[in-house]
Amino acid sequence: MADAEVVVAVPAELSDEVAAQMLVNPLTAVMLRREAEEHQAIGYDGVLVQTAAGSSVGRLVTGMCDVHGLGLINVVRSDRGAAALRKRFPDVPVVSTEHQGWAQEVRRAAVGPPVSVAFDPIGGKLTESLLDLLAPGGKLVSYGQIADEPFSVHASTLLHKSLTLQGKNIGRWLSEVSAEWRASDIAAAKLIALALTDQFEVAATYGLGELAEAVEHAVRPGKVGTVLVRPR
Ligand SMILES: NC(=O)c1ccc[n+]([C@@H]2O[C@H](COP(=O)([O-])OP(=O)(O)OC[C@H]3O[C@@H](n4cnc5c(N)ncnc54)[C@H](OP(=O)(O)O)[C@@H]3O)[C@@H](O)[C@H]2O)c1
């Protein structure tokens, strides 16, 4: 039995595969968009940058920025990943961190406007580079810890550039927002699932008896899409 308040109806048009991904990643994208739009330059001349842009969340963020006309630069860790993402979203600049000087490439891709907000699920040295890239008044939104490393920032950087550091996670969102707000964000997540169905790729589906293989696949480099587990 599930509490009726937490049950969400699946639109008839969506496959089980998309329905299985309909909440967490789209809600994360909605939560990130709200954080970005709190910055006065986003929606005007400010540019967003996101790392791990080829991830399932990253592809939804890219699709959402496209729909809402938000300037975005995607950052990935390999040339291979950059080529794949360029094919998927030909109009969105992609920069690979495989080469030194990638941060300069991001600045060039911004073509003048300030890099106002960065979305980062990686952490460590990459986050330090993002803090350098941000324009004065910029905001870093940390929503993952893939690198599992700390980052360091000198107080003078925060002071002189007036930077904001913000951590966001869906667990806190669930417990903190009002029922009305939650309903509105879930409606937005459903719209994302309906509008961006092609981005809800499945990397592979495993049975309940194959959990170890599923976990290994979920962290495999170069994987595209979400690993699902389905009772057969
Ligand atoms: N805060 C929240 O509430 C929330 C909610 C949902 C997800 N998340 C986080 O969002 C992130 C993405 O999740 P997802 O399911 O969309 O991931 P995913 O589809 O599994 O993709 C993972 C991505 O991370 C990249 N990556 C892995 N290790 C890396 C490293 N050391 N340096 C740079 N890039 C690296 C991979 O690049 P390659 O393609 O090159 O392998 C891939 O693009 C995860 O950290 C997840 O925990 C947070």
Ligand as a Chemical Component Dictionary entry (heavy atoms), coordinates in Angstrom:
data_LIG
# 
_chem_comp.id                   LIG 
_chem_comp.type                 NON-POLYMER 
_chem_comp.pdbx_formal_charge   0 
_chem_comp.three_letter_code    LIG 
# 
loop_
_chem_comp_atom.comp_id 
_chem_comp_atom.atom_id 
_chem_comp_atom.alt_atom_id 
_chem_comp_atom.type_symbol 
_chem_comp_atom.charge 
_chem_comp_atom.model_Cartn_x 
_chem_comp_atom.model_Cartn_y 
_chem_comp_atom.model_Cartn_z 
_chem_comp_atom.pdbx_ordinal 
LIG N1  N1  N 0  20.930 16.064 -6.102  1  
LIG C1  C1  C 0  19.989 15.228 -6.494  2  
LIG O1  O1  O 0  18.906 15.174 -5.926  3  
LIG C2  C2  C 0  20.256 14.335 -7.659  4  
LIG C3  C3  C 0  19.192 13.701 -8.331  5  
LIG C4  C4  C 0  19.508 12.907 -9.457  6  
LIG C5  C5  C 0  20.833 12.728 -9.834  7  
LIG N2  N2  N 1  21.807 13.358 -9.109  8  
LIG C6  C6  C 0  23.222 13.229 -9.476  9  
LIG O2  O2  O 0  23.352 13.651 -10.801 10 
LIG C7  C7  C 0  24.493 13.026 -11.353 11 
LIG C8  C8  C 0  24.126 12.467 -12.712 12 
LIG O3  O3  O 0  23.216 11.394 -12.526 13 
LIG P1  P1  P 0  22.730 10.563 -13.800 14 
LIG O4  O4  O 0  21.908 9.431  -13.325 15 
LIG O5  O5  O -1 22.169 11.518 -14.762 16 
LIG O6  O6  O 0  24.145 10.008 -14.295 17 
LIG P2  P2  P 0  24.517 9.068  -15.523 18 
LIG O7  O7  O 0  23.487 9.113  -16.576 19 
LIG O8  O8  O 0  24.915 7.759  -14.945 20 
LIG O9  O9  O 0  25.837 9.789  -16.086 21 
LIG C9  C9  C 0  26.985 9.962  -15.300 22 
LIG C10 C10 C 0  27.846 10.981 -16.029 23 
LIG O10 O10 O 0  28.942 11.340 -15.210 24 
LIG C11 C11 C 0  30.101 11.397 -16.025 25 
LIG N3  N3  N 0  31.245 11.112 -15.161 26 
LIG C12 C12 C 0  31.449 10.004 -14.402 27 
LIG N4  N4  N 0  32.583 10.128 -13.694 28 
LIG C13 C13 C 0  33.120 11.326 -14.027 29 
LIG C14 C14 C 0  34.290 12.038 -13.649 30 
LIG N5  N5  N 0  35.156 11.522 -12.752 31 
LIG N6  N6  N 0  34.522 13.244 -14.188 32 
LIG C15 C15 C 0  33.676 13.793 -15.090 33 
LIG N7  N7  N 0  32.523 13.169 -15.500 34 
LIG C16 C16 C 0  32.260 11.959 -14.977 35 
LIG C17 C17 C 0  29.883 10.320 -17.096 36 
LIG O11 O11 O 0  30.665 10.650 -18.211 37 
LIG P3  P3  P 0  31.053 9.569  -19.362 38 
LIG O12 O12 O 0  29.890 9.605  -20.332 39 
LIG O13 O13 O 0  32.299 10.127 -19.919 40 
LIG O14 O14 O 0  31.227 8.234  -18.701 41 
LIG C18 C18 C 0  28.386 10.474 -17.363 42 
LIG O15 O15 O 0  28.120 11.468 -18.322 43 
LIG C19 C19 C 0  24.948 11.964 -10.325 44 
LIG O16 O16 O 0  25.978 12.523 -9.558  45 
LIG C20 C20 C 0  23.731 11.799 -9.465  46 
LIG O17 O17 O 0  24.056 11.389 -8.156  47 
LIG C21 C21 C 0  21.551 14.158 -8.062  48 
# 
loop_
_chem_comp_bond.comp_id 
_chem_comp_bond.atom_id_1 
_chem_comp_bond.atom_id_2 
_chem_comp_bond.value_order 
_chem_comp_bond.pdbx_ordinal 
LIG N1  C1  SING 1  
LIG C1  O1  DOUB 2  
LIG C1  C2  SING 3  
LIG C2  C3  SING 4  
LIG C2  C21 DOUB 5  
LIG C3  C4  DOUB 6  
LIG C4  C5  SING 7  
LIG C5  N2  DOUB 8  
LIG N2  C6  SING 9  
LIG N2  C21 SING 10 
LIG C6  O2  SING 11 
LIG C6  C20 SING 12 
LIG O2  C7  SING 13 
LIG C7  C8  SING 14 
LIG C7  C19 SING 15 
LIG C8  O3  SING 16 
LIG O3  P1  SING 17 
LIG P1  O4  DOUB 18 
LIG P1  O5  SING 19 
LIG P1  O6  SING 20 
LIG O6  P2  SING 21 
LIG P2  O7  DOUB 22 
LIG P2  O8  SING 23 
LIG P2  O9  SING 24 
LIG O9  C9  SING 25 
LIG C9  C10 SING 26 
LIG C10 O10 SING 27 
LIG C10 C18 SING 28 
LIG O10 C11 SING 29 
LIG C11 N3  SING 30 
LIG C11 C17 SING 31 
LIG N3  C12 SING 32 
LIG N3  C16 SING 33 
LIG C12 N4  DOUB 34 
LIG N4  C13 SING 35 
LIG C13 C14 SING 36 
LIG C13 C16 DOUB 37 
LIG C14 N5  SING 38 
LIG C14 N6  DOUB 39 
LIG N6  C15 SING 40 
LIG C15 N7  DOUB 41 
LIG N7  C16 SING 42 
LIG C17 O11 SING 43 
LIG C17 C18 SING 44 
LIG O11 P3  SING 45 
LIG P3  O12 DOUB 46 
LIG P3  O13 SING 47 
LIG P3  O14 SING 48 
LIG C18 O15 SING 49 
LIG C19 O16 SING 50 
LIG C19 C20 SING 51 
LIG C20 O17 SING 52 
# 
